[in-house]
Structure formats: structure tokens, C-alpha cells
Amino acid sequence: MKLSEQRILTTHVGSLPRGPKLTDLLIRQEDGEAVDIAALQGEIDQAVRHVVASQIAAGVDVISDGEQSKPGFQTYVAQRMSGFGGESKRPTAPDYARFPAYARQFRARFPRRAKVANAPQAIGPIHYADLGASIADLDRFAGVLQALPGFVEAFVPAPSPGIIATTLLNAHYASHEAYVFALAHEMQKEYELIHGRGFLLQIDAPDLAMERSVLFQNRSEAEFLAAVEMHIAALNAALVNIPPAAVRLHCCWGNREGPHLDDIPLRQILPLLIQARVGALSIEFANPRHQHEYAAFRATPLPAEMALVPGVIDSTTNYVEHPEVVANRILEAVAAVGARERVIAGVDCGFGTFAGYEFVADDVVWEKLRACREGADIASRKLWGKVA
């Protein structure tokens, strides 16, 4: 993993907006409709070229393929593994019942999107027999990168066993724990494929925070924290053959513009997050519910071998952050970590976590990423006296 050795590097969380035609094809395919596969592949190819070029133009250092081939950042596994079918009945966060006007507004805004609450469930033994689709994603990304220089490093996201288990619910295994470890065993194949191709691996694990107010909303805090500890143990088992420095872990409270009144504080989960076998934590700090959470590092310092990828850009608002605001957020992160080289400026969450579910307009996304670059340059001048 490249660190901010001479200036503050910038990155994001992985998913980027898909165009309307690609969005339509992905949703229709996920719904079981017959789609023109050649047309779908052509749209994906074009979309990856677009998002890679746009990241580089915006000055992003550590880039991804935008997850353009996936209907959802974790739900795609139901298309690539056997053992899934039917429909999950995932609960919704309490915000929707507590604020019915908000719920109506939310549903009106996203009348058609990829599956989330109604994704398939595990109805038999899960098995990742064919990595062909993942190989095709990596081949496509690598091919585009060869033609477009100007970045520092490339990363590929993959979901944690825990977020798959809490979205694609269990209707087969004897326990939640058995299901999570079965997923870890199968996802290990994808993790090692990504690492073996030379990409930085990002594990997307919103289950480690978000699920307190979703799947575990009616359980005790102690039960949730025990589940988090088990989810991390399963993830560590899946990462056993990959050096921690080649992995970063993204944790968030759910990528939605909403009240978030039931979010668990970072200070309560941070002691568990640092148990993960990873070289960096990606955590949201830019939105109004979590900007204050750097204080958690006073009680639980970040281990010396870990970097922090703080969200300094909000992924749910079309406001473009002023570069000075970004710089101030970066400097606060550096103060919390205690080492400038261990901070990489990032985004709170993905800009396109599901097809048809984007809060930020495509053209605003690139402007926000440019603001991240400008803010990182301001912070770098204050930290190094110049920009390398």
C-alpha cells in the first residue's frame, strides 16, 4: 500500500455512478430479464474507461474501476456464487418508521434501483466455483490502466463476509456464524485473486457499524459487538494469505442521506476494527453525524502499522466541499493519527453503491474529487512546506 510519504495522497471508496443505459441493463439483468450481453459488456467497457480517465483527470491518486459491472457492491455475489435464490426480507433502519415524511421522500427519489432489502438469500451450500466474472473485471481494469498513466496505485473493492451475510440473508446454515465463515471461505478465493493480480484489496464492511441499526436493531449492544468481533475473525481467516499492508478496510454507517440517529459511536467499535488484518481503515468523517469522531482515537490509538483513510468528502450531498474545508479535515485526521504519512484523504462511502442509487450527480462527483485533490495539496503545503 502506498502511503503519503511526500504529500497527502487521495482516493475514494470504490463505487462510482453508472450511466443510465448501464444502470438499466444491470437492474434488468438482476431482475432475471433477458438482456443483450454484448451490449451490456460494451457499456461496462465504456463506463470503466470513462471513470478511470475521470479519476485521473480529477487528480485522484489511488483509483478503482468504479464497480461498473456490479448491480450492488455486495449483492453481485449472488450472481457469481451458487447456493442463492428466493428473496431476503432485510429490515430497514428505524429512521424510515420514525420519520415517515423522510421515508416517502426517499422512496420517491429512488423508485427503481438494484436489489437491497429484497436481494436473494442463501438457500443451499454456497460455492464460488467460477471466478470468470471477477477475472474479466480485473482484466478489463488492467487493460484500461495500461493506456492511462497518471495514478499512484489501483485498488479493487470486495465485500466482507459479514455484509454479504447481513444483506443476502441465511435460509440454509445452522447459524449466522456458520454462514459468515462459509462466506469467508468462499470469498477468500476472490480476495486472493485480486491480490494476486497486484491490486490493493479493499474490503467493504459496513456491517461493522451500519448493522447496529439494521439487522441488529432489536438486539442488545453487547450482542452486536459480539457479532462484529465474529465478523472480523471470519474476515481475518479469509485474509490469512494476504499481507495486511496489501489490504484496507472500509467501515461506514450506511451510504444514505438521512437522520442516522441510531448510529453506534465509533469509539465503541474502534477497538474491534483495529483487530482486522489490514493495513488501513477507511472511515467516514465528513458527514454531520460523524465529523466529531476523531476523538475516538484518543482512547484507542491507531496501531503504528495502520494508516487511516478518513472521509473528507461527503458521498451523499451535491454540495462541493471547499478545498480549505477538506484541508482542515485532513489536518484533523493527521493530528488524530499522529503521523502525516499514515493519512490518505478519502470519501465517506461510494458514490454508486447500487445501480440506480446515487445521491450525487455524476458531474458533481468529479468536482468533489477535484476539491479533495485541491484540499490535499493545501494540507500538504502546511505539513511539508511544499507539494512534491
SEGUMI-834163 format. One record per residue (C-alpha): residue number from 1; x, y, z. Coordinates in nm, 4 decimals, always signed. Layout:
REM residues N
NUM,X,Y,Z $
...
***
This chain:
REM residues 388
1,+0.0000,+0.0000,+0.0000 $
2,+0.1346,+0.3408,-0.1000 $
3,+0.1429,+0.5897,+0.1868 $
4,+0.1578,+0.9691,+0.1899 $
5,+0.5362,+0.9841,+0.2046 $
6,+0.5837,+1.3190,+0.0269 $
7,+0.2310,+1.4619,+0.0095 $
8,-0.1210,+1.3640,+0.1124 $
9,-0.2499,+1.1075,-0.1340 $
10,-0.6167,+1.0975,-0.2309 $
11,-0.8565,+0.8133,-0.3009 $
12,-1.2252,+0.7230,-0.2658 $
13,-1.4267,+0.4194,-0.1589 $
14,-1.4705,+0.2425,-0.4910 $
15,-1.8119,+0.2659,-0.6499 $
16,-1.8830,+0.5500,-0.8923 $
17,-2.2035,+0.6491,-1.0759 $
18,-2.3086,+0.4358,-1.3712 $
19,-2.4676,+0.5882,-1.6772 $
20,-2.8452,+0.5484,-1.7307 $
21,-2.8139,+0.2819,-2.0015 $
22,-2.5742,+0.0672,-1.7972 $
23,-2.7901,+0.1132,-1.4874 $
24,-3.0968,-0.0062,-1.6775 $
25,-2.9191,-0.3130,-1.8141 $
26,-2.7772,-0.4125,-1.4741 $
27,-3.1129,-0.3800,-1.2990 $
28,-3.2933,-0.5716,-1.5715 $
29,-3.0341,-0.8495,-1.5642 $
30,-3.0553,-0.8735,-1.1845 $
31,-3.4346,-0.8973,-1.2139 $
32,-3.3935,-1.2010,-1.4375 $
33,-3.4817,-1.0330,-1.7654 $
34,-3.3052,-1.1332,-2.0845 $
35,-3.0563,-0.8632,-2.1837 $
36,-2.8182,-0.8291,-2.4747 $
37,-2.4933,-0.9499,-2.3146 $
38,-2.2777,-0.7971,-2.5856 $
39,-2.4470,-0.4599,-2.5336 $
40,-2.4046,-0.4926,-2.1567 $
41,-2.0339,-0.5736,-2.1880 $
42,-1.9872,-0.2844,-2.4266 $
43,-2.1487,-0.0454,-2.1800 $
44,-1.9292,-0.1768,-1.8970 $
45,-1.6137,-0.1390,-2.1081 $
46,-1.7029,+0.2172,-2.1968 $
47,-1.8009,+0.3025,-1.8388 $
48,-1.4734,+0.1739,-1.6919 $
49,-1.2702,+0.3765,-1.9407 $
50,-1.4757,+0.6837,-1.8505 $
51,-1.4454,+0.6532,-1.4717 $
52,-1.0741,+0.5705,-1.4787 $
53,-0.9964,+0.8670,-1.7044 $
54,-1.2186,+1.0928,-1.4938 $
55,-1.0474,+0.9919,-1.1686 $
56,-0.7060,+1.0646,-1.3143 $
57,-0.8268,+1.3991,-1.4532 $
58,-0.9618,+1.4896,-1.1075 $
59,-0.6217,+1.4178,-0.9524 $
60,-0.7161,+1.1032,-0.7619 $
61,-0.4047,+0.9061,-0.6700 $
62,-0.5441,+0.5655,-0.5698 $
63,-0.8173,+0.4684,-0.8153 $
64,-1.0680,+0.1905,-0.8896 $
65,-1.2794,+0.0673,-1.1792 $
66,-1.5866,+0.2224,-1.0172 $
67,-1.7521,-0.1207,-0.9753 $
68,-1.9248,-0.0561,-1.3057 $
69,-2.0011,-0.4235,-1.3735 $
70,-2.1883,-0.4813,-1.0465 $
71,-2.5532,-0.4071,-0.9642 $
72,-2.4551,-0.3675,-0.5979 $
73,-2.1274,-0.3632,-0.4098 $
74,-2.2129,-0.6857,-0.2225 $
75,-2.5243,-0.8275,-0.3899 $
76,-2.3326,-0.9185,-0.7069 $
77,-2.2030,-1.2303,-0.5324 $
78,-2.5461,-1.3910,-0.5726 $
79,-2.4820,-1.3850,-0.9486 $
80,-2.1351,-1.5370,-0.9150 $
81,-2.1816,-1.7996,-0.6416 $
82,-2.4139,-2.0961,-0.6331 $
83,-2.6478,-2.1515,-0.3390 $
84,-2.8522,-1.8304,-0.3618 $
85,-3.2172,-1.7896,-0.4554 $
86,-3.5509,-1.6641,-0.3362 $
87,-3.5715,-1.3284,-0.1624 $
88,-3.4343,-1.1898,+0.1615 $
89,-3.6560,-0.9864,+0.3932 $
90,-3.3980,-0.7440,+0.5228 $
91,-3.5288,-0.4962,+0.7818 $
92,-3.4972,-0.1237,+0.7288 $
93,-3.3347,+0.1257,+0.9640 $
94,-3.5647,+0.2825,+1.2295 $
95,-3.5364,+0.6212,+1.0547 $
96,-3.7971,+0.5167,+0.7994 $
97,-4.0633,+0.4436,+1.0622 $
98,-3.9666,+0.7358,+1.2858 $
99,-3.9746,+0.9885,+1.0008 $
100,-4.2494,+0.8858,+0.7552 $
101,-4.2136,+1.2051,+0.5500 $
102,-3.8453,+1.1243,+0.5044 $
103,-3.9370,+0.7672,+0.4048 $
104,-4.1812,+0.8937,+0.1393 $
105,-3.9234,+1.1357,+0.0051 $
106,-3.6578,+0.8643,-0.0074 $
107,-3.8797,+0.6167,-0.1943 $
108,-3.9894,+0.8829,-0.4420 $
109,-3.6279,+0.9674,-0.5121 $
110,-3.5271,+0.6081,-0.5888 $
111,-3.8298,+0.4399,-0.7479 $
112,-3.6156,+0.1841,-0.9315 $
113,-3.2793,+0.0595,-0.8133 $
114,-3.0848,-0.2620,-0.7740 $
115,-3.1951,-0.5024,-0.5029 $
116,-3.1052,-0.4261,-0.1424 $
117,-3.3720,-0.5314,+0.1088 $
118,-3.5054,-0.7940,-0.1305 $
119,-3.1786,-0.9464,-0.2519 $
120,-3.1551,-1.3260,-0.2860 $
121,-3.0891,-1.5390,+0.0212 $
122,-2.8720,-1.8433,+0.0885 $
123,-3.0950,-2.1434,+0.0219 $
124,-2.8221,-2.4079,-0.0065 $
125,-2.4480,-2.4541,+0.0379 $
126,-2.2760,-2.1542,-0.1165 $
127,-1.9868,-2.2136,-0.3538 $
128,-1.7651,-1.9853,-0.5616 $
129,-1.6798,-2.2336,-0.8365 $
130,-1.6226,-1.9957,-1.1283 $
131,-1.4167,-1.6799,-1.0854 $
132,-1.4599,-1.5939,-1.4522 $
133,-1.6617,-1.2769,-1.3969 $
134,-1.4120,-1.1463,-1.1425 $
135,-1.1232,-1.2306,-1.3743 $
136,-1.2970,-1.0418,-1.6550 $
137,-1.3355,-0.7371,-1.4254 $
138,-0.9656,-0.7431,-1.3385 $
139,-0.8579,-0.7957,-1.6999 $
140,-1.0705,-0.5019,-1.8114 $
141,-0.9386,-0.2739,-1.5380 $
142,-0.5768,-0.3721,-1.6007 $
143,-0.6176,-0.3108,-1.9730 $
144,-0.7584,+0.0377,-1.9180 $
145,-0.4839,+0.1243,-1.6701 $
146,-0.2129,+0.0369,-1.9226 $
147,-0.3387,+0.3074,-2.1544 $
148,-0.3986,+0.5765,-1.8909 $
149,-0.0962,+0.6765,-1.6792 $
150,-0.1133,+0.9377,-1.4072 $
151,-0.2176,+0.7486,-1.0944 $
152,-0.0197,+0.6165,-0.7972 $
153,-0.1970,+0.2898,-0.7191 $
154,-0.5082,+0.0939,-0.8153 $
155,-0.7464,-0.0788,-0.5767 $
156,-1.0321,-0.3235,-0.6164 $
157,-1.3139,-0.3485,-0.3607 $
158,-1.4758,-0.6725,-0.2468 $
159,-1.7433,-0.7179,+0.0202 $
160,-1.6742,-0.8574,+0.3632 $
161,-1.8306,-1.1907,+0.4622 $
162,-2.0339,-1.0013,+0.7217 $
163,-2.2014,-0.7545,+0.4836 $
164,-2.2900,-1.0350,+0.2455 $
165,-2.4432,-1.2330,+0.5327 $
166,-2.6467,-0.9385,+0.6604 $
167,-2.7807,-0.8499,+0.3147 $
168,-2.8160,-1.1894,+0.1446 $
169,-2.9800,-1.3460,+0.4477 $
170,-2.9318,-1.7001,+0.5684 $
171,-3.2031,-1.9577,+0.4975 $
172,-2.9796,-2.2642,+0.4955 $
173,-2.6980,-2.2703,+0.7517 $
174,-2.7497,-2.3763,+1.1124 $
175,-2.6364,-2.0387,+1.2478 $
176,-2.5369,-1.6914,+1.1436 $
177,-2.1793,-1.7701,+1.2453 $
178,-2.1668,-2.0830,+1.0294 $
179,-2.2949,-1.8807,+0.7351 $
180,-2.0412,-1.5986,+0.7847 $
181,-1.7485,-1.8405,+0.7995 $
182,-1.8768,-2.0262,+0.4917 $
183,-1.8825,-1.6935,+0.3089 $
184,-1.5311,-1.6160,+0.4322 $
185,-1.4082,-1.9476,+0.2922 $
186,-1.5576,-1.8724,-0.0498 $
187,-1.4695,-1.5002,-0.0635 $
188,-1.1084,-1.5898,+0.0154 $
189,-1.0861,-1.7011,-0.3484 $
190,-1.1826,-1.3559,-0.4774 $
191,-0.9639,-1.1729,-0.2255 $
192,-0.6584,-1.3752,-0.3226 $
193,-0.7348,-1.3330,-0.6921 $
194,-0.7387,-0.9536,-0.6539 $
195,-0.4194,-0.9525,-0.4508 $
196,-0.2508,-1.1956,-0.6888 $
197,-0.3156,-0.9604,-0.9786 $
198,-0.1238,-0.6851,-0.7996 $
199,-0.4148,-0.4664,-0.6922 $
200,-0.4651,-0.3178,-0.3486 $
201,-0.7593,-0.5032,-0.1937 $
202,-1.0318,-0.3011,-0.0229 $
203,-1.2767,-0.4891,+0.1985 $
204,-1.6171,-0.3193,+0.2159 $
205,-1.7536,-0.3885,+0.5626 $
206,-2.0408,-0.1568,+0.6591 $
207,-2.1723,-0.4487,+0.8660 $
208,-1.9206,-0.3494,+1.1338 $
209,-2.1128,-0.0260,+1.2044 $
210,-2.4316,+0.0047,+0.9980 $
211,-2.5896,-0.3224,+1.1068 $
212,-2.6342,-0.1963,+1.4633 $
213,-2.9335,-0.0013,+1.3324 $
214,-3.0473,-0.2553,+1.0728 $
215,-3.0213,-0.6296,+1.1285 $
216,-2.9301,-0.5904,+1.4978 $
217,-3.1652,-0.3019,+1.5783 $
218,-3.3700,-0.5168,+1.8175 $
219,-3.0701,-0.6861,+1.9783 $
220,-2.8535,-0.5629,+2.2622 $
221,-2.5392,-0.3631,+2.2060 $
222,-2.3362,-0.6472,+2.3569 $
223,-2.4857,-0.8907,+2.1058 $
224,-2.3982,-0.6588,+1.8193 $
225,-2.0403,-0.6109,+1.9360 $
226,-2.0025,-0.9870,+1.9726 $
227,-2.1220,-1.0249,+1.6136 $
228,-1.8731,-0.7593,+1.4975 $
229,-1.5913,-0.9472,+1.6669 $
230,-1.7012,-1.2696,+1.4980 $
231,-1.7320,-1.0991,+1.1579 $
232,-1.3758,-0.9681,+1.1927 $
233,-1.2492,-1.3128,+1.2917 $
234,-1.4095,-1.4589,+0.9790 $
235,-1.2591,-1.1835,+0.7638 $
236,-0.9162,-1.2423,+0.9152 $
237,-0.9457,-1.6114,+0.8292 $
238,-1.0195,-1.5171,+0.4678 $
239,-0.7200,-1.2792,+0.4580 $
240,-0.4720,-1.5213,+0.6125 $
241,-0.2593,-1.5491,+0.2969 $
242,-0.2517,-1.1763,+0.2137 $
243,-0.0108,-0.9340,+0.3840 $
244,-0.2041,-0.6782,+0.5925 $
245,-0.0227,-0.3942,+0.4153 $
246,-0.1939,-0.5006,+0.0905 $
247,-0.5450,-0.4574,+0.2332 $
248,-0.7568,-0.1691,+0.3522 $
249,-1.0909,-0.1981,+0.5302 $
250,-1.3860,+0.0327,+0.4688 $
251,-1.6378,+0.0697,+0.7509 $
252,-1.9382,+0.3017,+0.7487 $
253,-2.2854,+0.3620,+0.8899 $
254,-2.4727,+0.3304,+0.5605 $
255,-2.4487,+0.5443,+0.2499 $
256,-2.7763,+0.7328,+0.2691 $
257,-2.8731,+1.0924,+0.3278 $
258,-3.0903,+1.0509,+0.6363 $
259,-3.1188,+1.1203,+1.0104 $
260,-2.8838,+0.8379,+1.1250 $
261,-2.9986,+0.8854,+1.4846 $
262,-2.9236,+0.5239,+1.5766 $
263,-2.5644,+0.5030,+1.4513 $
264,-2.3328,+0.3360,+1.7002 $
265,-2.0429,+0.5646,+1.8009 $
266,-1.7020,+0.4906,+1.6516 $
267,-1.5460,+0.4749,+1.9992 $
268,-1.7453,+0.1587,+2.0696 $
269,-1.6374,-0.0347,+1.7599 $
270,-1.2865,+0.1027,+1.7025 $
271,-1.1223,-0.1402,+1.9496 $
272,-1.2648,-0.4209,+1.7356 $
273,-1.1830,-0.2637,+1.3974 $
274,-0.8127,-0.2487,+1.4756 $
275,-0.8162,-0.6284,+1.5227 $
276,-0.8610,-0.6701,+1.1471 $
277,-0.5587,-0.7964,+0.9498 $
278,-0.5414,-0.4843,+0.7336 $
279,-0.3021,-0.2003,+0.6712 $
280,-0.5546,+0.0829,+0.6693 $
281,-0.9008,+0.1741,+0.7943 $
282,-1.1346,+0.3753,+0.5703 $
283,-1.3910,+0.5504,+0.7928 $
284,-1.6433,+0.8256,+0.7239 $
285,-1.5804,+1.1592,+0.8942 $
286,-1.7194,+1.4183,+0.6502 $
287,-2.0938,+1.3974,+0.7164 $
288,-2.2670,+1.5868,+1.0001 $
289,-2.3220,+1.2760,+1.2184 $
290,-1.9586,+1.1665,+1.2324 $
291,-1.7336,+1.4709,+1.1912 $
292,-1.6588,+1.4669,+1.5641 $
293,-1.5488,+1.1029,+1.5813 $
294,-1.1712,+1.1618,+1.5572 $
295,-1.1891,+1.1809,+1.9368 $
296,-1.2211,+0.8012,+1.9388 $
297,-0.8508,+0.7741,+1.8558 $
298,-0.7588,+0.9321,+2.1895 $
299,-0.8992,+0.6304,+2.3727 $
300,-0.7990,+0.3780,+2.1062 $
301,-0.4900,+0.4952,+1.9166 $
302,-0.4474,+0.3677,+1.5639 $
303,-0.1763,+0.0981,+1.5633 $
304,+0.1556,+0.2160,+1.4212 $
305,+0.1287,-0.0320,+1.1333 $
306,-0.2102,+0.1036,+1.0225 $
307,-0.2970,+0.4026,+0.8054 $
308,-0.6216,+0.5987,+0.8114 $
309,-0.8304,+0.6846,+0.5061 $
310,-1.0675,+0.9440,+0.6534 $
311,-1.3720,+1.0537,+0.4637 $
312,-1.3107,+1.4221,+0.3919 $
313,-1.5780,+1.4339,+0.1186 $
314,-1.9471,+1.3550,+0.1831 $
315,-2.0821,+1.0968,-0.0637 $
316,-2.4499,+1.1884,-0.0136 $
317,-2.4678,+1.5620,-0.0867 $
318,-2.4253,+1.7679,-0.4022 $
319,-2.2516,+2.0415,-0.2057 $
320,-1.8927,+2.0613,-0.3285 $
321,-1.6644,+2.0911,-0.0270 $
322,-1.4397,+2.3972,-0.0228 $
323,-1.0749,+2.2907,-0.0543 $
324,-0.9931,+2.4729,+0.2708 $
325,-1.2589,+2.2643,+0.4478 $
326,-1.1027,+1.9498,+0.3015 $
327,-0.7579,+2.0646,+0.4149 $
328,-0.8818,+2.1299,+0.7686 $
329,-1.0365,+1.7836,+0.7827 $
330,-0.7122,+1.6255,+0.6643 $
331,-0.5120,+1.8158,+0.9252 $
332,-0.7535,+1.6997,+1.1954 $
333,-0.7030,+1.3407,+1.0792 $
334,-0.3239,+1.3819,+1.0866 $
335,-0.3458,+1.5174,+1.4404 $
336,-0.5593,+1.2209,+1.5455 $
337,-0.3223,+0.9663,+1.3897 $
338,-0.0003,+1.1468,+1.4812 $
339,+0.1779,+1.0865,+1.1502 $
340,+0.1181,+1.2651,+0.8205 $
341,+0.2371,+0.9721,+0.6079 $
342,-0.0345,+0.7483,+0.7550 $
343,-0.3256,+0.9629,+0.6304 $
344,-0.4762,+0.9246,+0.2824 $
345,-0.7651,+1.1577,+0.2036 $
346,-1.0813,+0.9725,+0.1044 $
347,-1.4582,+0.9831,+0.0703 $
348,-1.7196,+0.8774,+0.3266 $
349,-1.8597,+0.5969,+0.1107 $
350,-1.9146,+0.5000,-0.2503 $
351,-2.0832,+0.7342,-0.4950 $
352,-2.2691,+0.4463,-0.6647 $
353,-2.3135,+0.1651,-0.4125 $
354,-2.6114,+0.0255,-0.6077 $
355,-2.7250,+0.0767,-0.9650 $
356,-2.9920,+0.3458,-0.9643 $
357,-2.8944,+0.4639,-0.6150 $
358,-2.6781,+0.7715,-0.6437 $
359,-2.7286,+1.0777,-0.4242 $
360,-2.4618,+1.2818,-0.6017 $
361,-2.4919,+1.3737,-0.9699 $
362,-2.2253,+1.2297,-1.1984 $
363,-2.0729,+1.5639,-1.2942 $
364,-2.0684,+1.6804,-0.9317 $
365,-1.8789,+1.3649,-0.8287 $
366,-1.5758,+1.4684,-1.0342 $
367,-1.5862,+1.8224,-0.8959 $
368,-1.5938,+1.6860,-0.5403 $
369,-1.2933,+1.4660,-0.6164 $
370,-1.1106,+1.7681,-0.7609 $
371,-1.1871,+1.9543,-0.4376 $
372,-1.0372,+1.6617,-0.2475 $
373,-0.7181,+1.6928,-0.4526 $
374,-0.7012,+2.0707,-0.4009 $
375,-0.7612,+2.0334,-0.0285 $
376,-0.4948,+1.7636,-0.0050 $
377,-0.2476,+1.9977,-0.1762 $
378,-0.3272,+2.2748,+0.0727 $
379,-0.2803,+2.0349,+0.3632 $
380,+0.0421,+1.9038,+0.2099 $
381,+0.1891,+2.2540,+0.1888 $
382,+0.1112,+2.3042,+0.5568 $
383,+0.2544,+1.9649,+0.6534 $
384,+0.5615,+1.9524,+0.4266 $
385,+0.6053,+2.3167,+0.3277 $
386,+0.5574,+2.2270,-0.0393 $
387,+0.3741,+1.9834,-0.2685 $
388,+0.6013,+1.7139,-0.4109 $
***
